[in-house]
Amino acid sequence: EIQDRYVTVYDSDRSRVILLDRIAKTRTTISTEDLVRITAQARAAAETRDQQQRLGILAAPELDADEYSISYGDARYQTKVEAPSDAGMTVRYGQFVDLASRLNLVHRRGLPPFARMTLSQRIASDGKIPKETTLTIRRGVNTDRFRSQHAFISALSEADRKQIDEIGGMLALYHEVPLTVTGE
């Protein structure tokens, strides 16, 4: 995930996520084990059924033709899916969504990750990948919709390879700093 200042490397093979800050020239490494532990603690902190429902912990995916959905509180995810050309894509994409969702919990950005993780696990277990995902959030009388489209390409372009080499240099040269979580 590449932004102007920040780069996030999801390294499932080494069970870690690496956050790079281009301006500060620093990197922070978070183990997958730590992300799982933090998510489990947040799940366990939701002690009542009402808290679990509000956080999407109890949400269950629904399937209608080629569209999966999951709803909780004022949020609804709808995902149109397809069968990938390579079955390994389902596993890799599922790992990416899982790690990204857990990382969002650590960053305290976006919605609680539980429903999204449940939906992604269901899609992956059915051997599918998303083509398009729509998130609808009702806020009183207003409704916000966010849509993403996915294109899975099996080969890297020359520009992709150049970015990978640049990020490899950052991984080697940037100074390691510990994770700091806002509000602690």
Salt bridges, closest charged atoms under 4 A:
ASP11 OD2 - ARG14 NH1 3.18
ASP11 OD2 - ARG16 NE 2.95
ASP13 OD1 - ARG92 NH1 3.11
ASP21 OD2 - ARG5 NH2 2.86
ASP34 OD1 - ARG37 NH2 3.45
ASP50 OD2 - ARG54 NH1 3.10
ASP74 OD1 - ARG138 NH2 3.43
ASP98 OD2 - ARG102 NE 2.81
ASP126 OD2 - ARG122 NE 2.91
GLU132 OE1 - ARG147 NH1 3.29
ASP144 OD2 - ARG139 NH1 3.28
GLU166 OE2 - ARG22 NH1 3.17
GLU176 OE1 - ARG27 NE 2.87
